[in-house]
């Protein structure tokens, strides 16, 4: 089947949502000041739908999805769907709404497309997974003896590539950056199974361009 058919189907669902929003049956969401109003987001075959946390708008969402299913022949997999609500909503109301929608209530959707879907108040906790991923890569290298040239390739091509995309979209806490740099510094100067060694220079010196005596990390 042509992929354009899926695009047309997605446009149909978007039109349904815009129609309901235009009638005022569902209210759009504004994340913060200066941002556009959002009613839904589409990523390939995944949908993020937004509305107010009340029974009326939850039922309107179900009507939209039911209409979409009847028109397209596709079905929403509610067992794989989740609902996230503000902490300002009482626990009882959250349970009632998740029951009406027939989906699991979660406190966050975790990592999606390589990015945290929810940035909590503690950014350090939100982006701690970056340190975990880098540490896993470092541990996988401990079983192999790497020369300085090999370590340089690993740091520049593998370890530093992990947070680069996230850092282009989010401001990472300085404490997280320092901890990542400390891990990379330990990997560079370390040796053997325990990755221990004498740290001759700080990581700041290693980031200096090679033309000026550094390693260009």
N, C-alpha and C positions, 0 to 999 in steps of 0.2 A: 504494500500500500504506500501511496505517496505520503511523505512527511508533511506535505502541505495540508492534508486532511486533518492532522492533529492540530495544526495551527488554526484552521478554521473552527475546529471544535473548541479550542481554547478561547478564540474570539467570541464564540457564542456564549460561553460561560461569563466572560467579561461583560458582554452586553446585558446579560441577565442581572448581574450585580449592579451595573450602572443604573439600570431601570429601577431597581428596588431602592437604591440610594437616592435617586432623583425624587422618588415618592416620599422619602423621609422615613421609610420603614426600617432602614438600617443607617446608623450614623457612622461616618468615617472617623479615622483616628489621626491625631496629630501628635507625633512622637515628642517633639519639643519645639520651641520657638524658632521660626524661620524655616521650618521643614514643610514640605507639601502634605496635603491631606492624603491619607492612604485608606483604601477600601479592601485591597487585595494585592498580593504579589505572586508572580508566577515564575517558577524555576523548572524548566523542562516539563515534567509531569507532576510536579509538586506545587501545591497551592497553599498560600498563607492567607486566611480570611480574617478580617478584623470587624468587630462590632462592639457595642456596649454589652456589658455582662448583665443581661436581664432576660426573662423568659420570652418576652415578645420578640426580641431580635434574634434569639436563638432559634425560635420556631420559623422565622423568616429565612434564616440560613438553611434550615432543613428543607423548606419549600424550594429554594433555589437549587439545592443539590438534587432534589427529587425531580424537578423539571429538567435539569441537565441530564440526568440518567435516562429519563424517558425519551428525550430528544436525540441523544447521542448513542444510546445503547451501552454506554460505559457505566460502571458501577464504582461508587466510592468505597474503598476498603476502610471501613470504620475501625477494624481491629488494629490497623497500622496508623490510625489518625490519633492526634493528641490535641488537647486544649490547654492553653496557658492563660491564667487570669491574674489580675493585679492583686497584690497582697492586701489591698484595702477592702477587697471583697471578703465577706465572712466565709468561714470554712463550710458552714451549712449551705450557703448559697452556691459556693463552688461545686459542692457535691451534687446539688440539685441540677445545676446547669450541665454538668458533665453527663449526668444521667439522661437528661432530655436530649442531648446531642448524641449520646451513645458512644462516647469516646473516653479514653483515659485522661484524667486530669494530671498534669505534670507541673513541676516547679520550674522547669526550663527544658529546652529542646536540645541542649548540649551543643556539640560541634556539627555544623552543617556547611557543606562545601568548603571545608577546611577553616571555617571561621566560627567563633562563638555566636550563637543566635541571640543570646541575651548577655549583655554586659552588666554585671551586678555592681553594687556600690563599691565592693572591694575588687578593684581591677587586678590587684595582685593575685587574688584567688581565681579570677576569670581566666587570666593568661598563664596560670601555672602549668597548664598542659604543654606549653612550649618548652619549658625546662624538662618536663618528663620525656618528650619526644627526642630532644637533643641528647638527654642522658641515656636513653635507650640506644641511640646510634653510637654513642661513645662506648657503651658497654659491649656492643657487638664487635667493636674494633679491638677490644682488649685481648682477644684470643689470638690476634695476629700481630707479628712484629712489623711495625711500620717505620720506615726511615723518615727523616725530617721532611724530605720532599713528598713522601706519601701522606704525612700528617698535614702538610700545607694544602695538598689537594683536597683532603677530606674536610678540613675546616672551611675552605673557600667554596667548594662545590656542593658539599652536603650539609654541614652543620649550620653555616650562615644562611643557607637557602631556606631553611625551615621557617625562621621568623620574618624573612624579608617581605613576603606577600602580606602578612598580617600587619606589619609595621607600615606598609603603604596605605593602610586603611584606618588603623587605630594608633593612638598614642600609647605606647607600652610604658608601664610604670618604670621609673629609673631603677628601682630596686631589682626588678626582674631582669633588666638589661645587665646590671652589675653581676647578678648571679650567673647569667649565661656566659658573660665574659670570663668569670672565674672558672667555670667548667671548661671553657675552651683553652684557657691558659694552663689549667692543670693537664689537659690532654696533650698540649704542645710540649710541655716540659716533662711530663710524666713518662714512665717507662715500665715495662713488665706487666704482670697480671693485675697488680694493684694500682697501676697508673700513677705511681708516686715518683717524685723526682725533685730536684732542686730548682726552684723558680728563680732564674737569674735576672729576669726583667718582668715588669708589670705588663698587663695586656695593653695598656696605653702605648707602650713603646712598640709593641708588635703591630699596631694599627698604622704606624707611621709609614709613608710610601717608601718603596725600596730605594728610590733615588736619594732619599735622605737617611738611609741606614736602617730602615725598618723592614717589615715583611709584607706590608700592605694588606693586613687582615681587615 
